Amino acid sequence: IAQVIMPGRCPDAAVQEKFDAAAYLGKWYEIQKLPNSFQKGQCSTAQYSLQSPGVVGVLNRELLNNGTINALTGTAKPSPTEPAKLMVTFFENSPPSPYWVLSTDYNNFALVYSCTDLELIHTDFVWILSRTPTLPQETLEKLQNILTSIGVTVDKLLATNQDLKYCTPMGN
């Protein structure tokens, strides 16, 4: 369960138009995220690859405080009607989770949103990603404005440490 719980149902957020999954493949660095219970480390990256037609392979890696690397693999399948709305599965018997690409230019930034409806409340998950370990402040602000427009609390966003020296064990 996420640490960010909001009243009401999940917002109906607009996603990236004409989403191109092939252009989205490759490595992304996590710049900011909403706190959640399943990510405990820093230096987080996501690697997306085409596993088979219509299936994207996911490899999430992070550096834990004890110096070990935590890796999680999964698969993502785009919605046939809205390709920017993917469903991601990490564990064989676990239900898939939404992975919505709200905005991306494919070469610099991506804004990812996930929401779980729990009737009277919902949990928000957000990741701001970059092709490099940093992202310009104006890009961050633009993406945060999108989040604000759908009711996401941006003051809870946490910066992910992507310092080159600190993240050396990741082999980036």
VMD Tcl script that builds the backbone (N, CA, C; Angstrom):
set m [mol new atoms 516]
animate dup $m
set s [atomselect $m all]
$s set {name element resname resid chain x y z} {
  {N N ILE 1 A 0.854 -1.189 0.000}
  {CA C ILE 1 A 0.000 0.000 0.000}
  {C C ILE 1 A 0.893 1.243 0.000}
  {N N ALA 2 A 0.491 2.224 -0.752}
  {CA C ALA 2 A 1.251 3.470 -0.831}
  {C C ALA 2 A 1.130 4.253 0.458}
  {N N GLN 3 A 2.093 5.122 0.684}
  {CA C GLN 3 A 1.992 6.001 1.842}
  {C C GLN 3 A 1.198 7.258 1.521}
  {N N VAL 4 A 0.758 7.431 0.280}
  {CA C VAL 4 A -0.036 8.604 -0.080}
  {C C VAL 4 A -1.458 8.147 -0.374}
  {N N ILE 5 A -2.335 8.411 0.598}
  {CA C ILE 5 A -3.736 8.003 0.486}
  {C C ILE 5 A -4.581 9.261 0.374}
  {N N MET 6 A -5.483 9.284 -0.598}
  {CA C MET 6 A -6.307 10.459 -0.864}
  {C C MET 6 A -7.781 10.084 -0.796}
  {N N PRO 7 A -8.646 11.054 -0.466}
  {CA C PRO 7 A -10.082 10.768 -0.448}
  {C C PRO 7 A -10.634 10.608 -1.859}
  {N N GLY 8 A -11.727 9.871 -1.969}
  {CA C GLY 8 A -12.403 9.733 -3.258}
  {C C GLY 8 A -11.780 8.687 -4.155}
  {N N ARG 9 A -12.270 8.653 -5.381}
  {CA C ARG 9 A -11.802 7.674 -6.359}
  {C C ARG 9 A -10.623 8.221 -7.150}
  {N N CYS 10 A -9.971 7.349 -7.909}
  {CA C CYS 10 A -8.842 7.767 -8.742}
  {C C CYS 10 A -9.293 8.809 -9.763}
  {N N PRO 11 A -8.443 9.818 -10.011}
  {CA C PRO 11 A -8.793 10.795 -11.044}
  {C C PRO 11 A -8.699 10.173 -12.435}
  {N N ASP 12 A -9.477 10.694 -13.347}
  {CA C ASP 12 A -9.413 10.239 -14.733}
  {C C ASP 12 A -8.396 11.113 -15.457}
  {N N ALA 13 A -7.135 10.737 -15.355}
  {CA C ALA 13 A -6.045 11.562 -15.874}
  {C C ALA 13 A -5.859 11.353 -17.373}
  {N N ALA 14 A -5.594 12.445 -18.069}
  {CA C ALA 14 A -5.266 12.357 -19.498}
  {C C ALA 14 A -3.864 11.776 -19.636}
  {N N VAL 15 A -3.686 10.887 -20.613}
  {CA C VAL 15 A -2.380 10.257 -20.826}
  {C C VAL 15 A -1.754 10.772 -22.122}
  {N N GLN 16 A -0.498 10.388 -22.330}
  {CA C GLN 16 A 0.251 10.795 -23.520}
  {C C GLN 16 A -0.492 10.368 -24.789}
  {N N GLU 17 A -0.748 11.322 -25.667}
  {CA C GLU 17 A -1.414 10.995 -26.929}
  {C C GLU 17 A -0.435 10.317 -27.882}
  {N N LYS 18 A -0.958 9.416 -28.693}
  {CA C LYS 18 A -0.160 8.696 -29.705}
  {C C LYS 18 A 1.103 8.101 -29.077}
  {N N PHE 19 A 0.938 7.456 -27.919}
  {CA C PHE 19 A 2.075 6.886 -27.203}
  {C C PHE 19 A 2.801 5.866 -28.070}
  {N N ASP 20 A 4.118 6.001 -28.141}
  {CA C ASP 20 A 4.969 5.128 -28.950}
  {C C ASP 20 A 5.829 4.279 -28.006}
  {N N ALA 21 A 5.376 3.054 -27.746}
  {CA C ALA 21 A 6.073 2.181 -26.795}
  {C C ALA 21 A 7.512 1.919 -27.227}
  {N N ALA 22 A 7.742 1.792 -28.530}
  {CA C ALA 22 A 9.100 1.512 -29.018}
  {C C ALA 22 A 10.053 2.657 -28.665}
  {N N ALA 23 A 9.584 3.896 -28.781}
  {CA C ALA 23 A 10.422 5.055 -28.455}
  {C C ALA 23 A 10.651 5.176 -26.948}
  {N N TYR 24 A 9.766 4.570 -26.165}
  {CA C TYR 24 A 9.839 4.642 -24.701}
  {C C TYR 24 A 10.822 3.618 -24.124}
  {N N LEU 25 A 11.140 2.582 -24.907}
  {CA C LEU 25 A 12.044 1.528 -24.438}
  {C C LEU 25 A 13.403 2.104 -24.074}
  {N N GLY 26 A 14.153 1.360 -23.279}
  {CA C GLY 26 A 15.489 1.791 -22.878}
  {C C GLY 26 A 15.543 2.119 -21.400}
  {N N LYS 27 A 16.596 2.841 -21.026}
  {CA C LYS 27 A 16.857 3.113 -19.608}
  {C C LYS 27 A 16.321 4.477 -19.189}
  {N N TRP 28 A 15.709 4.499 -18.000}
  {CA C TRP 28 A 15.202 5.724 -17.389}
  {C C TRP 28 A 15.735 5.810 -15.957}
  {N N TYR 29 A 16.100 7.017 -15.546}
  {CA C TYR 29 A 16.516 7.282 -14.166}
  {C C TYR 29 A 15.343 7.894 -13.406}
  {N N GLU 30 A 15.128 7.428 -12.188}
  {CA C GLU 30 A 14.085 8.019 -11.355}
  {C C GLU 30 A 14.614 9.315 -10.739}
  {N N ILE 31 A 13.875 10.412 -10.938}
  {CA C ILE 31 A 14.271 11.720 -10.409}
  {C C ILE 31 A 13.485 12.054 -9.142}
  {N N GLN 32 A 12.177 11.842 -9.196}
  {CA C GLN 32 A 11.317 12.050 -8.031}
  {C C GLN 32 A 10.245 10.978 -8.014}
  {N N LYS 33 A 9.699 10.731 -6.806}
  {CA C LYS 33 A 8.593 9.781 -6.676}
  {C C LYS 33 A 7.762 10.143 -5.458}
  {N N LEU 34 A 6.528 9.675 -5.438}
  {CA C LEU 34 A 5.760 9.716 -4.204}
  {C C LEU 34 A 6.230 8.547 -3.353}
  {N N PRO 35 A 6.317 8.725 -2.032}
  {CA C PRO 35 A 6.777 7.615 -1.187}
  {C C PRO 35 A 5.862 6.406 -1.318}
  {N N ASN 36 A 6.472 5.236 -1.324}
  {CA C ASN 36 A 5.695 3.994 -1.390}
  {C C ASN 36 A 6.393 2.929 -0.557}
  {N N SER 37 A 5.687 1.847 -0.299}
  {CA C SER 37 A 6.217 0.822 0.606}
  {C C SER 37 A 7.164 -0.157 -0.070}
  {N N PHE 38 A 7.205 -0.172 -1.410}
  {CA C PHE 38 A 8.005 -1.193 -2.085}
  {C C PHE 38 A 9.329 -0.680 -2.637}
  {N N GLN 39 A 9.614 0.608 -2.520}
  {CA C GLN 39 A 10.916 1.134 -2.932}
  {C C GLN 39 A 11.613 1.685 -1.700}
  {N N LYS 40 A 12.767 1.113 -1.378}
  {CA C LYS 40 A 13.470 1.507 -0.159}
  {C C LYS 40 A 14.826 2.164 -0.453}
  {N N GLY 41 A 15.277 2.128 -1.695}
  {CA C GLY 41 A 16.631 2.559 -2.002}
  {C C GLY 41 A 16.730 3.867 -2.763}
  {N N GLN 42 A 17.930 4.118 -3.276}
  {CA C GLN 42 A 18.239 5.301 -4.079}
  {C C GLN 42 A 18.810 4.819 -5.413}
  {N N CYS 43 A 19.214 5.759 -6.261}
  {CA C CYS 43 A 19.845 5.436 -7.552}
  {C C CYS 43 A 18.923 4.591 -8.434}
  {N N SER 44 A 17.627 4.732 -8.262}
  {CA C SER 44 A 16.671 3.857 -8.949}
  {C C SER 44 A 16.653 4.087 -10.455}
  {N N THR 45 A 16.638 2.966 -11.190}
  {CA C THR 45 A 16.518 3.019 -12.649}
  {C C THR 45 A 15.466 2.011 -13.099}
  {N N ALA 46 A 14.940 2.275 -14.276}
  {CA C ALA 46 A 14.005 1.344 -14.912}
  {C C ALA 46 A 14.493 1.095 -16.325}
  {N N GLN 47 A 14.556 -0.164 -16.708}
  {CA C GLN 47 A 14.979 -0.549 -18.054}
  {C C GLN 47 A 13.807 -1.259 -18.717}
  {N N TYR 48 A 13.377 -0.733 -19.867}
  {CA C TYR 48 A 12.249 -1.321 -20.595}
  {C C TYR 48 A 12.751 -1.905 -21.910}
  {N N SER 49 A 12.322 -3.132 -22.197}
  {CA C SER 49 A 12.739 -3.799 -23.432}
  {C C SER 49 A 11.538 -4.531 -24.022}
  {N N LEU 50 A 11.572 -4.743 -25.325}
  {CA C LEU 50 A 10.484 -5.473 -25.971}
  {C C LEU 50 A 10.713 -6.961 -25.741}
  {N N GLN 51 A 9.807 -7.584 -24.988}
  {CA C GLN 51 A 9.958 -9.001 -24.662}
  {C C GLN 51 A 9.364 -9.876 -25.763}
  {N N SER 52 A 8.196 -9.493 -26.215}
  {CA C SER 52 A 7.514 -10.157 -27.328}
  {C C SER 52 A 6.487 -9.151 -27.840}
  {N N PRO 53 A 5.878 -9.391 -28.999}
  {CA C PRO 53 A 4.919 -8.401 -29.509}
  {C C PRO 53 A 3.839 -8.073 -28.473}
  {N N GLY 54 A 3.728 -6.792 -28.142}
  {CA C GLY 54 A 2.719 -6.356 -27.186}
  {C C GLY 54 A 3.081 -6.547 -25.724}
  {N N VAL 55 A 4.296 -7.029 -25.452}
  {CA C VAL 55 A 4.729 -7.231 -24.058}
  {C C VAL 55 A 6.081 -6.543 -23.837}
  {N N VAL 56 A 6.116 -5.648 -22.859}
  {CA C VAL 56 A 7.339 -4.926 -22.522}
  {C C VAL 56 A 7.943 -5.550 -21.264}
  {N N GLY 57 A 9.225 -5.876 -21.342}
  {CA C GLY 57 A 9.939 -6.368 -20.168}
  {C C GLY 57 A 10.363 -5.198 -19.296}
  {N N VAL 58 A 10.251 -5.364 -17.984}
  {CA C VAL 58 A 10.574 -4.303 -17.027}
  {C C VAL 58 A 11.659 -4.808 -16.084}
  {N N LEU 59 A 12.715 -4.008 -15.918}
  {CA C LEU 59 A 13.744 -4.299 -14.923}
  {C C LEU 59 A 13.946 -3.043 -14.086}
  {N N ASN 60 A 13.511 -3.080 -12.838}
  {CA C ASN 60 A 13.706 -1.969 -11.903}
  {C C ASN 60 A 14.855 -2.317 -10.972}
  {N N ARG 61 A 15.793 -1.359 -10.823}
  {CA C ARG 61 A 16.934 -1.578 -9.939}
  {C C ARG 61 A 17.076 -0.396 -8.988}
  {N N GLU 62 A 17.540 -0.680 -7.760}
  {CA C GLU 62 A 17.802 0.376 -6.788}
  {C C GLU 62 A 18.949 -0.051 -5.890}
  {N N LEU 63 A 19.641 0.944 -5.341}
  {CA C LEU 63 A 20.743 0.695 -4.414}
  {C C LEU 63 A 20.212 0.846 -2.994}
  {N N LEU 64 A 20.282 -0.236 -2.224}
  {CA C LEU 64 A 19.796 -0.202 -0.845}
  {C C LEU 64 A 20.849 0.410 0.078}
  {N N ASN 65 A 20.413 0.836 1.266}
  {CA C ASN 65 A 21.318 1.492 2.219}
  {C C ASN 65 A 22.492 0.615 2.626}
  {N N ASN 66 A 22.313 -0.715 2.586}
  {CA C ASN 66 A 23.402 -1.616 2.984}
  {C C ASN 66 A 24.383 -1.888 1.842}
  {N N GLY 67 A 24.195 -1.199 0.704}
  {CA C GLY 67 A 25.134 -1.322 -0.408}
  {C C GLY 67 A 24.784 -2.396 -1.415}
  {N N THR 68 A 23.717 -3.148 -1.179}
  {CA C THR 68 A 23.317 -4.174 -2.144}
  {C C THR 68 A 22.340 -3.589 -3.162}
  {N N ILE 69 A 22.290 -4.237 -4.312}
  {CA C ILE 69 A 21.383 -3.803 -5.374}
  {C C ILE 69 A 20.143 -4.688 -5.352}
  {N N ASN 70 A 19.005 -4.059 -5.303}
  {CA C ASN 70 A 17.723 -4.754 -5.338}
  {C C ASN 70 A 17.187 -4.656 -6.767}
  {N N ALA 71 A 16.854 -5.786 -7.368}
  {CA C ALA 71 A 16.331 -5.797 -8.736}
  {C C ALA 71 A 14.980 -6.492 -8.756}
  {N N LEU 72 A 14.082 -5.960 -9.553}
  {CA C LEU 72 A 12.734 -6.501 -9.669}
  {C C LEU 72 A 12.374 -6.554 -11.149}
  {N N THR 73 A 11.985 -7.735 -11.630}
  {CA C THR 73 A 11.610 -7.859 -13.034}
  {C C THR 73 A 10.109 -8.076 -13.159}
  {N N GLY 74 A 9.576 -7.614 -14.262}
  {CA C GLY 74 A 8.152 -7.777 -14.511}
  {C C GLY 74 A 7.837 -7.588 -15.979}
  {N N THR 75 A 6.555 -7.519 -16.275}
  {CA C THR 75 A 6.116 -7.284 -17.647}
  {C C THR 75 A 5.032 -6.214 -17.653}
  {N N ALA 76 A 4.953 -5.500 -18.755}
  {CA C ALA 76 A 3.931 -4.470 -18.931}
  {C C ALA 76 A 3.221 -4.703 -20.254}
  {N N LYS 77 A 1.901 -4.576 -20.223}
  {CA C LYS 77 A 1.104 -4.743 -21.437}
  {C C LYS 77 A 0.249 -3.501 -21.645}
  {N N PRO 78 A 0.376 -2.869 -22.836}
  {CA C PRO 78 A -0.417 -1.669 -23.099}
  {C C PRO 78 A -1.881 -1.993 -23.371}
  {N N SER 79 A -2.745 -1.047 -23.031}
  {CA C SER 79 A -4.161 -1.165 -23.364}
  {C C SER 79 A -4.303 -1.055 -24.878}
  {N N PRO 80 A -5.106 -1.918 -25.506}
  {CA C PRO 80 A -5.268 -1.847 -26.962}
  {C C PRO 80 A -5.880 -0.519 -27.418}
  {N N THR 81 A -6.702 0.088 -26.580}
  {CA C THR 81 A -7.367 1.332 -26.978}
  {C C THR 81 A -6.587 2.575 -26.575}
  {N N GLU 82 A -5.845 2.502 -25.468}
  {CA C GLU 82 A -5.018 3.625 -25.021}
  {C C GLU 82 A -3.636 3.103 -24.658}
  {N N PRO 83 A -2.711 3.093 -25.635}
  {CA C PRO 83 A -1.391 2.482 -25.427}
  {C C PRO 83 A -0.584 3.087 -24.272}
  {N N ALA 84 A -0.859 4.335 -23.883}
  {CA C ALA 84 A -0.121 4.961 -22.778}
  {C C ALA 84 A -0.593 4.454 -21.422}
  {N N LYS 85 A -1.670 3.662 -21.412}
  {CA C LYS 85 A -2.151 3.036 -20.180}
  {C C LYS 85 A -1.715 1.575 -20.203}
  {N N LEU 86 A -0.680 1.276 -19.427}
  {CA C LEU 86 A -0.162 -0.086 -19.374}
  {C C LEU 86 A -0.547 -0.733 -18.052}
  {N N MET 87 A -0.544 -2.058 -18.042}
  {CA C MET 87 A -0.737 -2.820 -16.809}
  {C C MET 87 A 0.560 -3.582 -16.545}
  {N N VAL 88 A 1.127 -3.390 -15.361}
  {CA C VAL 88 A 2.420 -3.981 -15.016}
  {C C VAL 88 A 2.227 -5.085 -13.980}
  {N N THR 89 A 2.888 -6.214 -14.213}
  {CA C THR 89 A 2.857 -7.331 -13.269}
  {C C THR 89 A 4.287 -7.653 -12.851}
  {N N PHE 90 A 4.513 -7.758 -11.533}
  {CA C PHE 90 A 5.848 -8.093 -11.028}
  {C C PHE 90 A 5.917 -9.483 -10.425}
  {N N PHE 91 A 4.823 -9.964 -9.889}
  {CA C PHE 91 A 4.831 -11.284 -9.263}
  {C C PHE 91 A 3.761 -12.136 -9.912}
  {N N GLU 92 A 4.058 -13.410 -10.092}
  {CA C GLU 92 A 3.213 -14.307 -10.879}
  {C C GLU 92 A 1.736 -14.265 -10.497}
  {N N ASN 93 A 1.438 -14.312 -9.219}
  {CA C ASN 93 A 0.039 -14.389 -8.806}
  {C C ASN 93 A -0.533 -13.068 -8.305}
  {N N SER 94 A 0.238 -11.990 -8.455}
  {CA C SER 94 A -0.264 -10.700 -7.978}
  {C C SER 94 A -1.067 -10.013 -9.083}
  {N N PRO 95 A -2.072 -9.228 -8.703}
  {CA C PRO 95 A -2.848 -8.529 -9.729}
  {C C PRO 95 A -1.989 -7.458 -10.402}
  {N N PRO 96 A -2.218 -7.207 -11.687}
  {CA C PRO 96 A -1.442 -6.168 -12.366}
  {C C PRO 96 A -1.786 -4.780 -11.825}
  {N N SER 97 A -0.821 -3.879 -11.915}
  {CA C SER 97 A -1.007 -2.498 -11.462}
  {C C SER 97 A -0.999 -1.556 -12.656}
  {N N PRO 98 A -1.792 -0.489 -12.587}
  {CA C PRO 98 A -1.767 0.477 -13.687}
  {C C PRO 98 A -0.443 1.227 -13.742}
  {N N TYR 99 A 0.008 1.501 -14.942}
  {CA C TYR 99 A 1.214 2.288 -15.208}
  {C C TYR 99 A 0.832 3.217 -16.349}
  {N N TRP 100 A 0.467 4.441 -16.004}
  {CA C TRP 100 A -0.006 5.394 -17.005}
  {C C TRP 100 A 1.077 6.415 -17.308}
  {N N VAL 101 A 1.446 6.524 -18.573}
  {CA C VAL 101 A 2.395 7.553 -18.992}
  {C C VAL 101 A 1.586 8.814 -19.294}
  {N N LEU 102 A 1.646 9.771 -18.363}
  {CA C LEU 102 A 0.871 11.001 -18.539}
  {C C LEU 102 A 1.520 11.925 -19.553}
  {N N SER 103 A 2.863 11.936 -19.560}
  {CA C SER 103 A 3.575 12.832 -20.466}
  {C C SER 103 A 4.995 12.322 -20.672}
  {N N THR 104 A 5.471 12.398 -21.903}
  {CA C THR 104 A 6.868 12.066 -22.205}
  {C C THR 104 A 7.256 12.697 -23.536}
  {N N ASP 105 A 8.537 13.029 -23.660}
  {CA C ASP 105 A 9.068 13.423 -24.970}
  {C C ASP 105 A 10.016 12.337 -25.485}
  {N N TYR 106 A 10.075 11.212 -24.770}
  {CA C TYR 106 A 10.843 10.004 -25.109}
  {C C TYR 106 A 12.354 10.175 -24.963}
  {N N ASN 107 A 12.887 11.386 -25.163}
  {CA C ASN 107 A 14.336 11.602 -25.143}
  {C C ASN 107 A 14.855 12.213 -23.853}
  {N N ASN 108 A 13.969 12.831 -23.065}
  {CA C ASN 108 A 14.415 13.530 -21.863}
  {C C ASN 108 A 13.637 13.149 -20.615}
  {N N PHE 109 A 12.308 13.207 -20.664}
  {CA C PHE 109 A 11.511 13.041 -19.450}
  {C C PHE 109 A 10.311 12.133 -19.678}
  {N N ALA 110 A 9.825 11.589 -18.574}
  {CA C ALA 110 A 8.558 10.848 -18.577}
  {C C ALA 110 A 7.891 11.054 -17.221}
  {N N LEU 111 A 6.576 11.206 -17.250}
  {CA C LEU 111 A 5.777 11.338 -16.037}
  {C C LEU 111 A 4.843 10.142 -15.971}
  {N N VAL 112 A 5.012 9.328 -14.926}
  {CA C VAL 112 A 4.243 8.091 -14.785}
  {C C VAL 112 A 3.351 8.185 -13.551}
  {N N TYR 113 A 2.105 7.769 -13.725}
  {CA C TYR 113 A 1.122 7.829 -12.642}
  {C C TYR 113 A 0.445 6.475 -12.509}
  {N N SER 114 A 0.209 6.083 -11.271}
  {CA C SER 114 A -0.534 4.866 -10.996}
  {C C SER 114 A -1.468 5.148 -9.833}
  {N N CYS 115 A -2.651 4.584 -9.890}
  {CA C CYS 115 A -3.623 4.821 -8.837}
  {C C CYS 115 A -4.389 3.534 -8.571}
  {N N THR 116 A -4.625 3.262 -7.305}
  {CA C THR 116 A -5.412 2.101 -6.911}
  {C C THR 116 A -6.660 2.576 -6.186}
  {N N ASP 117 A -7.814 2.224 -6.740}
  {CA C ASP 117 A -9.100 2.600 -6.150}
  {C C ASP 117 A -9.446 1.689 -4.983}
  {N N LEU 118 A -9.741 2.273 -3.843}
  {CA C LEU 118 A -10.176 1.510 -2.670}
  {C C LEU 118 A -11.524 2.053 -2.188}
  {N N GLU 119 A -12.470 2.166 -3.132}
  {CA C GLU 119 A -13.825 2.673 -2.853}
  {C C GLU 119 A -13.816 4.137 -2.418}
  {N N LEU 120 A -13.771 4.409 -1.112}
  {CA C LEU 120 A -13.880 5.784 -0.621}
  {C C LEU 120 A -12.561 6.545 -0.652}
  {N N ILE 121 A -11.469 5.810 -0.812}
  {CA C ILE 121 A -10.142 6.428 -0.878}
  {C C ILE 121 A -9.373 5.828 -2.047}
  {N N HIS 122 A -8.266 6.460 -2.403}
  {CA C HIS 122 A -7.376 5.877 -3.417}
  {C C HIS 122 A -5.926 6.140 -3.025}
  {N N THR 123 A -5.043 5.316 -3.561}
  {CA C THR 123 A -3.611 5.485 -3.323}
  {C C THR 123 A -2.960 5.976 -4.604}
  {N N ASP 124 A -2.115 6.989 -4.460}
  {CA C ASP 124 A -1.405 7.575 -5.598}
  {C C ASP 124 A 0.042 7.106 -5.620}
  {N N PHE 125 A 0.521 6.784 -6.806}
  {CA C PHE 125 A 1.932 6.491 -7.045}
  {C C PHE 125 A 2.365 7.382 -8.203}
  {N N VAL 126 A 3.540 7.997 -8.087}
  {CA C VAL 126 A 4.055 8.865 -9.149}
  {C C VAL 126 A 5.550 8.628 -9.290}
  {N N TRP 127 A 6.002 8.625 -10.530}
  {CA C TRP 127 A 7.435 8.598 -10.821}
  {C C TRP 127 A 7.734 9.633 -11.897}
  {N N ILE 128 A 8.705 10.493 -11.630}
  {CA C ILE 128 A 9.225 11.407 -12.649}
  {C C ILE 128 A 10.558 10.823 -13.086}
  {N N LEU 129 A 10.650 10.515 -14.376}
  {CA C LEU 129 A 11.815 9.815 -14.923}
  {C C LEU 129 A 12.563 10.693 -15.910}
  {N N SER 130 A 13.855 10.390 -16.077}
  {CA C SER 130 A 14.699 11.124 -17.010}
  {C C SER 130 A 15.642 10.146 -17.703}
  {N N ARG 131 A 16.047 10.480 -18.915}
  {CA C ARG 131 A 17.032 9.650 -19.621}
  {C C ARG 131 A 18.431 9.828 -19.041}
  {N N THR 132 A 18.628 10.883 -18.252}
  {CA C THR 132 A 19.917 11.153 -17.607}
  {C C THR 132 A 19.675 11.265 -16.097}
  {N N PRO 133 A 20.738 11.256 -15.277}
  {CA C PRO 133 A 20.538 11.304 -13.823}
  {C C PRO 133 A 19.990 12.635 -13.281}
  {N N THR 134 A 19.833 13.636 -14.134}
  {CA C THR 134 A 19.278 14.918 -13.684}
  {C C THR 134 A 18.191 15.376 -14.653}
  {N N LEU 135 A 17.399 16.330 -14.188}
  {CA C LEU 135 A 16.332 16.900 -15.013}
  {C C LEU 135 A 16.270 18.391 -14.695}
  {N N PRO 136 A 16.176 19.254 -15.722}
  {CA C PRO 136 A 16.109 20.700 -15.453}
  {C C PRO 136 A 14.914 21.055 -14.568}
  {N N GLN 137 A 15.106 22.061 -13.711}
  {CA C GLN 137 A 14.061 22.490 -12.783}
  {C C GLN 137 A 12.770 22.866 -13.514}
  {N N GLU 138 A 12.896 23.525 -14.674}
  {CA C GLU 138 A 11.680 23.945 -15.396}
  {C C GLU 138 A 10.885 22.744 -15.909}
  {N N THR 139 A 11.582 21.665 -16.263}
  {CA C THR 139 A 10.888 20.438 -16.682}
  {C C THR 139 A 10.172 19.816 -15.487}
  {N N LEU 140 A 10.862 19.772 -14.350}
  {CA C LEU 140 A 10.246 19.249 -13.125}
  {C C LEU 140 A 8.975 20.021 -12.781}
  {N N GLU 141 A 9.049 21.340 -12.871}
  {CA C GLU 141 A 7.891 22.175 -12.536}
  {C C GLU 141 A 6.740 21.930 -13.501}
  {N N LYS 142 A 7.061 21.772 -14.777}
  {CA C LYS 142 A 6.025 21.499 -15.781}
  {C C LYS 142 A 5.299 20.187 -15.459}
  {N N LEU 143 A 6.070 19.167 -15.112}
  {CA C LEU 143 A 5.487 17.861 -14.798}
  {C C LEU 143 A 4.700 17.910 -13.486}
  {N N GLN 144 A 5.219 18.655 -12.516}
  {CA C GLN 144 A 4.495 18.806 -11.249}
  {C C GLN 144 A 3.168 19.532 -11.453}
  {N N ASN 145 A 3.124 20.484 -12.387}
  {CA C ASN 145 A 1.871 21.188 -12.694}
  {C C ASN 145 A 0.824 20.236 -13.256}
  {N N ILE 146 A 1.263 19.276 -14.068}
  {CA C ILE 146 A 0.336 18.259 -14.592}
  {C C ILE 146 A -0.248 17.462 -13.427}
  {N N LEU 147 A 0.619 17.080 -12.492}
  {CA C LEU 147 A 0.163 16.314 -11.328}
  {C C LEU 147 A -0.841 17.114 -10.495}
  {N N THR 148 A -0.525 18.375 -10.263}
  {CA C THR 148 A -1.426 19.236 -9.487}
  {C C THR 148 A -2.797 19.316 -10.152}
  {N N SER 149 A -2.807 19.367 -11.486}
  {CA C SER 149 A -4.073 19.503 -12.219}
  {C C SER 149 A -4.987 18.293 -12.050}
  {N N ILE 150 A -4.420 17.131 -11.676}
  {CA C ILE 150 A -5.272 15.949 -11.448}
  {C C ILE 150 A -5.437 15.656 -9.950}
  {N N GLY 151 A -4.970 16.584 -9.116}
  {CA C GLY 151 A -5.204 16.454 -7.682}
  {C C GLY 151 A -4.144 15.697 -6.912}
  {N N VAL 152 A -2.968 15.490 -7.517}
  {CA C VAL 152 A -1.877 14.803 -6.813}
  {C C VAL 152 A -1.121 15.821 -5.953}
  {N N THR 153 A -0.809 15.434 -4.725}
  {CA C THR 153 A -0.103 16.310 -3.789}
  {C C THR 153 A 1.390 16.301 -4.100}
  {N N VAL 154 A 1.871 17.330 -4.800}
  {CA C VAL 154 A 3.276 17.338 -5.228}
  {C C VAL 154 A 4.240 17.649 -4.085}
  {N N ASP 155 A 3.744 18.230 -2.986}
  {CA C ASP 155 A 4.674 18.529 -1.890}
  {C C ASP 155 A 5.140 17.266 -1.165}
  {N N LYS 156 A 4.550 16.125 -1.504}
  {CA C LYS 156 A 4.998 14.850 -0.920}
  {C C LYS 156 A 6.037 14.142 -1.804}
  {N N LEU 157 A 6.334 14.707 -2.985}
  {CA C LEU 157 A 7.327 14.092 -3.870}
  {C C LEU 157 A 8.696 14.069 -3.195}
  {N N LEU 158 A 9.386 12.944 -3.333}
  {CA C LEU 158 A 10.732 12.783 -2.785}
  {C C LEU 158 A 11.739 12.735 -3.922}
  {N N ALA 159 A 12.864 13.443 -3.752}
  {CA C ALA 159 A 13.941 13.382 -4.744}
  {C C ALA 159 A 14.708 12.079 -4.557}
  {N N THR 160 A 15.067 11.445 -5.668}
  {CA C THR 160 A 15.875 10.224 -5.638}
  {C C THR 160 A 17.335 10.612 -5.837}
  {N N ASN 161 A 18.207 10.102 -4.976}
  {CA C ASN 161 A 19.634 10.388 -5.098}
  {C C ASN 161 A 20.180 9.680 -6.342}
  {N N GLN 162 A 20.668 10.465 -7.311}
  {CA C GLN 162 A 21.295 9.901 -8.506}
  {C C GLN 162 A 22.746 10.381 -8.619}
  {N N ASP 163 A 23.321 10.798 -7.484}
  {CA C ASP 163 A 24.697 11.283 -7.476}
  {C C ASP 163 A 25.632 10.209 -8.037}
  {N N LEU 164 A 26.442 10.615 -9.012}
  {CA C LEU 164 A 27.298 9.675 -9.740}
  {C C LEU 164 A 28.177 8.848 -8.800}
  {N N LYS 165 A 28.823 9.505 -7.837}
  {CA C LYS 165 A 29.725 8.801 -6.926}
  {C C LYS 165 A 28.938 7.851 -6.016}
  {N N TYR 166 A 27.846 8.355 -5.438}
  {CA C TYR 166 A 27.025 7.540 -4.535}
  {C C TYR 166 A 26.483 6.307 -5.265}
  {N N CYS 167 A 26.115 6.497 -6.528}
  {CA C CYS 167 A 25.470 5.426 -7.302}
  {C C CYS 167 A 26.454 4.532 -8.050}
  {N N THR 168 A 27.754 4.688 -7.810}
  {CA C THR 168 A 28.776 3.886 -8.497}
  {C C THR 168 A 28.498 2.382 -8.465}
  {N N PRO 169 A 28.055 1.806 -7.316}
  {CA C PRO 169 A 27.804 0.355 -7.297}
  {C C PRO 169 A 26.768 -0.107 -8.325}
  {N N MET 170 A 25.929 0.808 -8.800}
  {CA C MET 170 A 24.905 0.449 -9.783}
  {C C MET 170 A 25.508 0.211 -11.167}
  {N N GLY 171 A 26.741 0.688 -11.366}
  {CA C GLY 171 A 27.384 0.501 -12.665}
  {C C GLY 171 A 26.754 1.329 -13.765}
  {N N ASN 172 A 26.182 2.484 -13.406}
  {CA C ASN 172 A 25.546 3.347 -14.409}
  {C C ASN 172 A 26.592 3.995 -15.266}
}
mol reanalyze $m
mol bondsrecalc $m
mol representation Tube
mol addrep $m
